[in-house]
Amino acid sequence: MINKRLQLTVIGVAAAALLAGCSDNASTGETVAKPSAKGSDATQKETVVTLWGASDFLKGDESPGQRMIKEFNEQNKGRIRIEARYMAWSEYNTAIQAAATSHELPDIFQTPQNSDIRTLVADGWAKPFDGLVSDAWKQQFGEGAFVEGVNVIEGKTYSWPLTGPQLGAILYYNKDVLKNAGLDPEKPPTTWYELREDAKKVTASGKGDVYGIVFGGGETGSASGISKFVDALSAGISPEEAGGFDYKTGQYVYESKATVDSFGFLQQLKADGSILPSSYTLKATESSVLFGQGKAAFLIDGRARMWIVKRDTPEANFGLAQVPTPTGQKPTYFYVKADPSGYMISSASQHAKEAGEFIEKAFAAPPFYTKYLQSGVALTPLDSINQDTSLYPYPEFNTFLKLHKDLLKLRPDYAVRNPETAKVIVELGSLQQPKVKPGYSDILQSVLTGAEKDLPALLQAYDEKLNKGLADAVGKAKSEGAKVDITDFQFPNWDAGKDYTVDDYVKLK
């Protein structure tokens, strides 16, 4: 049975209708008959493996994901066929929850937003890869790619690193828009003051058609363009506190001065009239299309936005730079080698063997990651491919790579320190505690739109709920026999300006 933790509270007619539209892709165990090679009436069975995901590398026939699937299907014609379904996150999150509730998960699925590999394994959604992929396949990813308590649970592997290090905050600037406003298109702003002044000039010259800033404010949770904007700015003030959880103290700190000041700057941009009015309801892809079409000068978003702008508006003339900070100093952002999200094999799959073969030979294999890098999607988890400069797709990618090298640091990971923290995360749903409502992005949006007023008070109350939730989850895990403590989430020797190394973990003991 699927645990109710991640089920929809109401499935009803809407979910049934949604599943009806998707049921041809569900993991039903059915196969498709194909004529034999001899042209007789005899048939042979072709196994159909279904895959659902919201990754942009699956969007469109020419995406690296769909090209990889097409090649695999051609090479395995008559034996295995992959049927992939791409959905935007808002649609995917609903569809995958409904599929789980109806026991019709696709053979391969992506972890939905605000969920976690650890939670999905505990809820019975997934089966391990062990016996389905080879040891050689795992070894290609290098040290630190598979971590107990992250993507390995009780010694069994459930997913793999989907990408290499990911920079979650980049300033994208439209050179043509800056030039038309009389600004230097090769000199992006480096300070908050410069960003604000440039945005004012662009908006004034745009006369209601072109604005300084655009973002995807219509997204929710971690995808919210508003929270991305604020967190990107706050990393230039206090990187340890940006994003709301301080790994040095093991406490939630959404009410930090860095967050409040960064939100205050966003409010100033709004008061100036420099934000494209539709930004508050735009989806992320819509915001990047408008940016690429020259309707705004600046967009702050993560690494994926570069290739999405290139894909959707190939005529766009834009550059990449570090996100402006109050004084122009470099911001710092963080990554971990093993990610608690990714693609998994359904526990109900009747075609797990074929799914494993597809993952090893195509989905998580060098030929796919070569296409992935050539498309400019992101850095891959395979260093040998990342270092091949002949694969870099366009000049902007060199800046993209430099920003990753300059601004990203390896942060501490509680799961590396103590794998039993996974039991705490299962209780919470994820470290972001998605069950606590309203969430961070909801709070920011309510204040930005004027529905609420006192941001510090709202964030303080939010921190209190989250810190209590973490303490309670640790207590419950301990009462059930887990060897875990609140100190497992605290890294007092963390220096945010440096990579957190194996030696740093050793020094904690």
Secondary structure as UniProt FT lines:
FT   HELIX           4..6
FT   HELIX           12..22
FT   HELIX           23..25
FT   STRAND          31..35
FT   TURN            37..38
FT   STRAND          43..53
FT   HELIX           56..58
FT   TURN            61..62
FT   HELIX           64..75
FT   TURN            76..79
FT   STRAND          80..86
FT   HELIX           89..101
FT   TURN            102..103
FT   STRAND          108..110
FT   TURN            113..114
FT   HELIX           117..122
FT   TURN            123..124
FT   STRAND          126..127
FT   TURN            131..132
FT   HELIX           135..139
FT   TURN            140..141
FT   TURN            143..144
FT   TURN            149..151
FT   STRAND          152..153
FT   TURN            154..155
FT   STRAND          156..157
FT   STRAND          170..174
FT   HELIX           175..180
FT   TURN            181..182
FT   TURN            185..186
FT   HELIX           192..206
FT   TURN            207..208
FT   STRAND          211..213
FT   TURN            217..218
FT   HELIX           221..223
FT   HELIX           225..234
FT   TURN            235..237
FT   TURN            239..243
FT   STRAND          245..246
FT   TURN            247..250
FT   STRAND          251..252
FT   TURN            254..255
FT   HELIX           257..272
FT   HELIX           277..280
FT   HELIX           284..292
FT   TURN            293..294
FT   STRAND          296..301
FT   HELIX           304..312
FT   TURN            314..315
FT   STRAND          318..321
FT   STRAND          333..335
FT   STRAND          343..346
FT   TURN            347..348
FT   HELIX           352..358
FT   HELIX           359..363
FT   HELIX           366..374
FT   TURN            375..376
FT   HELIX           383..386
FT   HELIX           389..391
FT   HELIX           396..407
FT   STRAND          408..410
FT   HELIX           414..417
FT   HELIX           419..421
FT   HELIX           422..428
FT   TURN            431..432
FT   TURN            434..435
FT   HELIX           440..448
FT   TURN            449..450
FT   HELIX           455..479
FT   TURN            480..481
FT   HELIX           486..489
FT   TURN            492..493
FT   TURN            496..497
FT   HELIX           502..508
//
